[in-house]
Amino acid sequence: MTKHLLSVADLDDDALRSVLSTATEMHDVQHRAVKKIPTLRGRTVINLFFEDSTRTRSSFEIAGKWMSADTINITGKGSSASKGESLRDTVRTIAAMGVDAIVMRHQASGAAHQVAGWFDESGVATSVLNAGDGTHEHPTQALLDAYTLERRLGTLEGKRIAIVGDVTHSRVFRSNVLALPRLGAHVTVVAPPTLMPSGVASWAATDGFALADDLDEVIDSGVDALMMLRVQRERMAGGFFPTPREYTVGYGLTRDRLTALTARNPEAVICHPGPMNRGLEIAADAADAASSLVLDQVSAGVAVRMSVLYHLLASDGSVEGSAA
Amino acid sequence: MCPDSPPPQATDHPPADREVLSAGDISRALRRIAHEVVERNKGAGNVVLLGIPSRGVELARRLGDLIAEIEGSEVPVGSLDVTMYRDDLRGRPTKTPHQTHFPSAGVDDRVVVLVDDVLYSGRTVRAALDALADYGRPRSVRLAVLVDRGHRELPIRADHVGKNLPTSHSERVTVRLTGHDDVEDSVTISRGER
């Protein structure tokens, strides 16, 4: 495994499989009386979040604490960045304190790559973990999605997964299409033409996913999982759809579509990375349905982040298959 | 040695593996350990066997079958992975942990017998004791190993040993088990750091 985790593409097939496999063992820690293992004792992890977050930040914090690392949270508003300090100075100041890893969320796409590049150039040993950079990537979200789906569906080999919604602004989508096809899933990306990124057709051909713009047709064709994306209105400068109502009619997981989904495949499941816009991209009935894995995703998030921290920080970085 | 055979010559190649325990030896050693566990415990009523992955799990399963045969009742068997508790994670490749599986009865107030294939530095057993303490509080913990090759780095000893095998650090002890390695049971020793 590489020193940093900036993209799902940083993981080769062995590392990807090892992260998911290790997460299974980490998941057991959540059910123990003593939720603590000594694996990262003496390591320090800084969660540096320039964007608001509930689940990702607390998930990383819990993951670090359960592995006995010292974890510290810094938010953009409470840091020297609000006094005008540059990102470079902020992260180099933190790294100079001898921290082992910076878990970073930033509103700018490529910010984590930039920081990792600065560290590598100047020989700083601190690892950088991308916890979401703008509209670019969110690798641990894709890993926890894959883990959650594998846990419920048994395997992703041959499974049909539709990723639906605001694709243009979604780092969750970008990381998921790098992970799910490599695990054997048939991925279809469904979005209104205005919310499809430009050049997505050639990208789909390279990474092995299909494109569609009619959600009802995709549901009728039979899917094993629907991954609904959040409509990111805070990132929308222009009009990407006429009204929220029109978006819901075309691309929301409404009660009618939930009925159609389960009628076609009673085992089909629903995912959403959260936070959910209930009534916009997902109806309350769907969010709370028995087939909804939303809370399973949250729970899996801690296990997957423990696994990632273990792979990045516990040893020298290469992966060995056996613990014998 | 045959009088016509050439004298031994120095070679860069390590000598071939030398078998120190055959399938029959391993079977007899496990049967003896099973009897020792029952005798020491005055029965098997409160015993839980926990194998340390990977080959310790197969050995624990076999010991469980043997104790059930001796006592006429099932013995809970599980596995305890110690990867996350090792003190030598740094400077080595990342190991993917094996599964930890505890019998539904748990370990509280039980006599836990940890089972492993080779006892060497003792660091794996130390990690197992730490891991076990996070899962519960056994009444006592014992250790059964197929081979004790010496060179302890911690004050740890086994309660039940299949074979004491004096070795040098430069030798490698390899345990192969049917059901795990898809070859006949054997314990071999060869030159080369383990």
Chai-1 contact restraints between the chains, C-beta under 6 A:
chainA,res_idxA,chainB,res_idxB,connection_type,confidence,min_distance_angstrom,max_distance_angstrom,comment,restraint_id
A,S18,B,T96,contact,1.0,0.0,6.0,A-B,restraint_1
A,S21,B,T96,contact,1.0,0.0,6.0,A-B,restraint_2
A,T22,B,T96,contact,1.0,0.0,6.0,A-B,restraint_3
A,T22,B,P97,contact,1.0,0.0,6.0,A-B,restraint_4
A,E25,B,P97,contact,1.0,0.0,6.0,A-B,restraint_5
A,V34,B,D134,contact,1.0,0.0,6.0,A-B,restraint_6
A,I37,B,M84,contact,1.0,0.0,6.0,A-B,restraint_7
A,T39,B,M84,contact,1.0,0.0,6.0,A-B,restraint_8
A,H311,B,T94,contact,1.0,0.0,6.0,A-B,restraint_9
A,A314,B,L89,contact,1.0,0.0,6.0,A-B,restraint_10
A,S315,B,L89,contact,1.0,0.0,6.0,A-B,restraint_11
A,S315,B,R92,contact,1.0,0.0,6.0,A-B,restraint_12
A,S315,B,T94,contact,1.0,0.0,6.0,A-B,restraint_13
A,D316,B,G91,contact,1.0,0.0,6.0,A-B,restraint_14
A,S318,B,P93,contact,1.0,0.0,6.0,A-B,restraint_15
A,V319,B,T94,contact,1.0,0.0,6.0,A-B,restraint_16
A,E320,B,P93,contact,1.0,0.0,6.0,A-B,restraint_17
A,E320,B,K95,contact,1.0,0.0,6.0,A-B,restraint_18
A,G321,B,T96,contact,1.0,0.0,6.0,A-B,restraint_19
A,A323,B,T83,contact,1.0,0.0,6.0,A-B,restraint_20
A,A323,B,K95,contact,1.0,0.0,6.0,A-B,restraint_21
A,A323,B,P97,contact,1.0,0.0,6.0,A-B,restraint_22
A,A323,B,H98,contact,1.0,0.0,6.0,A-B,restraint_23
A,A324,B,S54,contact,1.0,0.0,6.0,A-B,restraint_24
